[in-house]
């Protein structure tokens, strides 16, 4: 498939994913409850098609590959929990920008696991991204106190979880179809969040209708049309690029935050976000150049 078309599809998926932050803010249910129902609704919506067309592929997955899929599902649940919980403490802009610094972690993990080399320009772009993230965190500490800084920490932790999820996805998508892979990890994520809910003593049912609707909205728009498309993209582009293309999510999310909640970023958060997004843009351009050089060699 044409690489440019894949990149455009991934940007569209990012726009759908940005709706998640708005739906989390609308809901009053605990973060892990939202994770559970988002993953449960997604798995249920996919199950008729998967069981009809992909049963044989599921049965043929090797034990090591299945274990990696299970690990990816657990990590995805933890990513969503830290992402959602972060929104309880910090701004939508800070949350989305910091969550998407996963490019830094993906680059380091890819360097260690896949022995992928990083050019000087790539590391420089990551450094710029880190500086921008630092500005955001210091701004939140000054204007939002320890709670906002805690929210920033959760967002960065969510970025770390997403990076492991992205790297595993890149490896497993070479041998497993996107529908089978995503169905397994979404099902595992739902089970993981349910277990964590039961351990924590949080009630599983009895929430308001809007909470279930928010979870359903996240399942359709953010998961099926967002994360599932990302997993599809792992087959055509690098894990680093998939993480970096998410740089458009804070832009969409900030606009939605202003429209729905009147949440205008402070000047320092705006500056930090611009620096961070600029670093991520440079990283994306460097990734494209290196990929083009490989294809032309």
C-alpha positions as CSV (number, residue, x, y, z in Angstrom):
1,X,0.0,0.0,0.0
2,X,1.2,3.5,-0.8
3,X,3.1,4.9,2.2
4,X,1.7,8.4,1.9
5,X,-1.9,7.0,2.0
6,X,-1.0,5.0,5.2
7,X,0.3,8.2,6.8
8,X,-2.9,10.1,6.0
9,X,-5.0,7.3,7.4
10,X,-3.0,7.3,10.6
11,X,-3.5,11.1,11.0
12,X,-7.3,10.6,10.6
13,X,-7.1,7.8,13.3
14,X,-5.3,10.3,15.6
15,X,-8.2,12.7,15.2
16,X,-10.7,10.1,16.3
17,X,-8.4,9.2,19.2
18,X,-8.3,12.8,20.5
19,X,-12.1,12.5,21.3
20,X,-11.1,10.2,24.1
21,X,-9.9,13.0,26.4
22,X,-13.3,14.8,26.0
23,X,-15.3,11.7,26.7
24,X,-13.2,11.0,29.8
25,X,-14.0,14.5,31.1
26,X,-17.7,14.1,30.4
27,X,-17.8,10.9,32.5
28,X,-17.7,10.8,36.3
29,X,-16.9,7.0,36.5
30,X,-13.5,5.9,37.9
31,X,-10.8,5.6,35.3
32,X,-10.4,1.8,35.5
33,X,-14.2,1.5,35.0
34,X,-14.0,3.4,31.8
35,X,-11.1,1.3,30.7
36,X,-13.0,-1.9,31.4
37,X,-16.2,-0.8,29.5
38,X,-14.3,0.7,26.6
39,X,-12.4,-2.6,26.1
40,X,-15.4,-4.7,26.8
41,X,-17.6,-2.9,24.3
42,X,-14.9,-3.0,21.7
43,X,-14.3,-6.7,22.1
44,X,-18.1,-7.4,21.9
45,X,-18.5,-5.3,18.8
46,X,-15.7,-7.2,17.1
47,X,-16.5,-10.7,18.3
48,X,-19.2,-11.7,15.7
49,X,-16.9,-10.8,12.8
50,X,-13.8,-12.3,14.4
51,X,-15.5,-15.6,15.4
52,X,-17.0,-15.9,11.9
53,X,-13.8,-15.2,9.9
54,X,-10.7,-15.5,12.1
55,X,-11.3,-18.5,14.3
56,X,-8.8,-20.6,12.5
57,X,-6.1,-18.0,12.8
58,X,-6.7,-17.6,16.5
59,X,-6.3,-21.3,17.0
60,X,-3.1,-21.4,14.9
61,X,-1.2,-18.7,16.9
62,X,1.9,-20.1,18.6
63,X,2.3,-20.0,22.3
64,X,5.1,-17.4,22.3
65,X,3.1,-15.1,20.0
66,X,0.0,-15.6,22.2
67,X,2.0,-14.7,25.3
68,X,3.2,-11.5,23.6
69,X,-0.4,-10.6,22.7
70,X,-1.5,-11.1,26.3
71,X,1.4,-8.9,27.5
72,X,0.4,-6.3,25.0
73,X,-3.2,-6.4,26.2
74,X,-2.2,-6.0,29.9
75,X,0.1,-3.1,28.9
76,X,-2.7,-1.4,26.9
77,X,-5.0,-1.5,30.0
78,X,-2.3,0.1,32.1
79,X,-1.8,2.7,29.3
80,X,-5.4,3.7,29.3
81,X,-5.7,3.8,33.1
82,X,-2.7,6.2,33.5
83,X,-4.0,8.2,30.5
84,X,-7.5,8.6,31.9
85,X,-6.4,9.2,35.5
86,X,-4.0,11.9,34.3
87,X,-6.9,13.8,32.9
88,X,-8.4,14.1,36.5
89,X,-5.4,16.2,37.5
90,X,-3.9,18.1,34.6
91,X,-5.1,19.9,31.5
92,X,-6.2,18.2,28.3
93,X,-3.3,19.9,26.4
94,X,-0.7,18.8,28.9
95,X,-2.0,15.3,29.1
96,X,-2.1,14.7,25.3
97,X,1.3,16.3,24.6
98,X,3.0,14.3,27.4
99,X,1.3,11.0,26.5
100,X,2.6,11.4,23.0
101,X,6.2,11.7,24.1
102,X,6.1,7.9,23.7
103,X,8.3,8.5,20.6
104,X,11.3,8.9,23.0
105,X,10.7,5.6,24.7
106,X,10.0,3.8,21.4
107,X,13.3,5.0,20.0
108,X,15.2,3.8,23.0
109,X,13.4,0.4,23.1
110,X,13.8,-0.1,19.3
111,X,17.5,0.7,19.7
112,X,17.8,-2.0,22.4
113,X,15.5,-4.6,21.0
114,X,15.7,-4.2,17.2
115,X,19.2,-2.7,17.1
116,X,17.8,0.2,15.1
117,X,20.3,3.1,14.9
118,X,19.3,6.6,15.7
119,X,20.9,9.5,13.8
120,X,22.2,12.6,15.6
121,X,19.2,14.6,14.2
122,X,16.9,12.0,15.6
123,X,18.4,12.3,19.1
124,X,18.4,16.1,18.8
125,X,14.6,16.0,18.0
126,X,14.0,13.8,21.0
127,X,16.0,16.2,23.2
128,X,13.9,19.1,22.0
129,X,10.8,17.1,22.7
130,X,12.1,16.4,26.3
131,X,12.7,20.2,26.8
132,X,9.2,21.0,25.7
133,X,7.8,18.4,28.1
134,X,9.9,19.8,30.9
135,X,8.5,23.3,30.3
136,X,4.9,21.9,30.4
137,X,5.6,20.1,33.7
138,X,7.2,23.1,35.3
139,X,4.3,25.3,34.2
140,X,1.8,22.9,35.7
141,X,3.8,22.8,38.9
142,X,3.7,26.6,39.1
143,X,0.1,27.1,38.2
144,X,-1.6,23.8,39.1
145,X,0.5,22.6,42.1
146,X,1.4,19.1,43.0
147,X,-1.8,17.6,41.6
148,X,-1.1,18.9,38.1
149,X,2.4,17.6,38.4
150,X,1.1,14.2,39.4
151,X,-1.2,14.3,36.4
152,X,1.9,15.0,34.2
153,X,3.7,12.1,35.8
154,X,0.8,9.8,35.0
155,X,0.7,11.0,31.4
156,X,4.4,10.3,30.9
157,X,3.9,6.9,32.5
158,X,1.1,6.3,30.0
159,X,3.6,7.3,27.2
160,X,6.0,4.6,28.5
161,X,3.2,1.9,28.5
162,X,2.2,2.9,25.0
163,X,5.8,2.6,23.8
164,X,6.0,-1.0,24.9
165,X,2.6,-1.6,23.3
166,X,3.8,-0.1,20.1
167,X,7.0,-2.1,19.9
168,X,5.2,-5.4,20.7
169,X,2.6,-4.5,18.0
170,X,5.3,-3.9,15.5
171,X,6.7,-7.4,16.1
172,X,3.5,-9.4,16.3
173,X,1.8,-7.6,13.3
174,X,4.3,-9.2,11.0
175,X,2.7,-12.6,11.5
176,X,-0.8,-11.9,12.8
177,X,-3.6,-10.1,11.1
178,X,-4.7,-6.7,12.5
179,X,-8.2,-8.0,13.3
180,X,-7.0,-11.0,15.2
181,X,-4.3,-9.2,17.0
182,X,-6.5,-6.3,18.2
183,X,-9.3,-8.6,19.2
184,X,-7.0,-10.5,21.5
185,X,-5.4,-7.5,23.1
186,X,-8.7,-5.7,23.6
187,X,-10.2,-8.8,25.2
188,X,-7.1,-9.2,27.5
189,X,-7.2,-5.5,28.3
190,X,-10.9,-5.8,29.4
191,X,-10.1,-8.8,31.5
192,X,-7.1,-7.1,33.1
193,X,-9.1,-4.0,34.0
194,X,-11.9,-6.2,35.4
195,X,-9.4,-8.0,37.6
196,X,-7.9,-4.7,38.8
197,X,-11.4,-3.4,39.6
198,X,-12.2,-6.5,41.7
199,X,-8.9,-6.2,43.5
200,X,-9.5,-2.6,44.3
201,X,-13.0,-3.1,45.5
202,X,-14.4,-0.6,43.0
203,X,-18.0,-1.4,41.9
204,X,-18.3,-2.7,38.3
205,X,-21.9,-1.7,37.6
206,X,-24.4,0.9,38.8
207,X,-23.1,4.0,37.0
208,X,-25.0,6.6,35.1
209,X,-26.1,6.1,31.5
210,X,-23.7,8.9,30.3
211,X,-20.8,6.9,31.7
212,X,-21.7,3.9,29.6
213,X,-22.3,6.1,26.5
214,X,-18.9,7.7,26.9
215,X,-17.3,4.3,27.1
216,X,-19.2,3.1,24.0
217,X,-18.1,6.3,22.2
218,X,-14.5,5.6,23.1
219,X,-14.9,2.0,21.9
220,X,-16.2,3.0,18.4
221,X,-14.3,6.2,17.6
222,X,-11.2,6.0,19.7
223,X,-10.5,2.3,19.7
224,X,-12.0,0.8,16.5
225,X,-11.3,3.8,14.3
226,X,-8.2,4.9,16.3
227,X,-6.1,2.3,18.0
228,X,-7.1,-0.5,15.6
229,X,-6.0,1.6,12.6
230,X,-2.7,2.2,14.5
231,X,-2.2,-1.5,14.8
232,X,-2.9,-1.9,11.1
233,X,-0.3,0.8,10.4
234,X,2.4,-1.1,12.2
235,X,2.7,-3.4,9.2
236,X,3.6,-0.5,6.9
237,X,5.5,2.0,8.9
238,X,7.9,1.9,11.9
239,X,6.7,1.9,15.5
240,X,8.6,5.2,16.0
241,X,6.6,6.8,13.2
242,X,3.3,5.6,14.5
243,X,4.2,7.2,17.8
244,X,5.3,10.4,16.2
245,X,2.3,10.8,13.9
246,X,0.3,11.1,17.1
247,X,1.7,14.6,17.5
248,X,-1.5,15.9,15.9
249,X,-3.6,14.5,18.7
250,X,-2.8,17.3,21.1
251,X,-3.8,19.8,18.5
252,X,-7.2,18.2,17.9
253,X,-7.7,17.6,21.7
254,X,-6.8,21.2,22.6
255,X,-9.4,22.5,20.1
256,X,-12.0,20.2,21.5
257,X,-11.1,21.2,25.0
258,X,-11.6,24.9,24.2
259,X,-14.9,24.2,22.5
260,X,-16.5,21.9,25.1
261,X,-14.9,23.1,28.4
262,X,-13.4,26.5,27.6
263,X,-10.0,25.1,28.7
264,X,-7.5,27.5,27.1
265,X,-3.9,26.5,27.7
266,X,-1.7,28.9,29.7
267,X,1.1,30.7,27.8
268,X,3.8,28.4,29.3
269,X,1.9,25.3,28.5
270,X,1.3,26.7,25.0
271,X,5.0,27.4,24.6
272,X,6.0,24.0,26.0
273,X,3.5,22.3,23.7
274,X,4.9,24.1,20.6
275,X,8.5,23.1,21.5
276,X,7.4,19.5,22.1
277,X,5.4,19.2,18.9
278,X,8.3,20.8,17.0
279,X,10.7,18.2,18.3
280,X,8.2,15.4,17.4
281,X,7.8,16.9,13.9
282,X,11.6,16.9,13.4
283,X,11.7,13.3,14.6
284,X,9.0,12.3,12.1
285,X,10.8,14.0,9.2
286,X,14.0,12.4,10.1
287,X,12.3,9.0,10.3
288,X,10.8,9.5,6.8
289,X,14.2,10.5,5.4
290,X,15.9,7.5,6.9
291,X,13.2,5.1,5.6
292,X,13.4,6.7,2.1
293,X,17.2,6.2,2.1
294,X,16.7,2.5,3.0
295,X,14.2,2.0,0.2
296,X,16.4,3.8,-2.3
297,X,19.5,1.8,-1.3
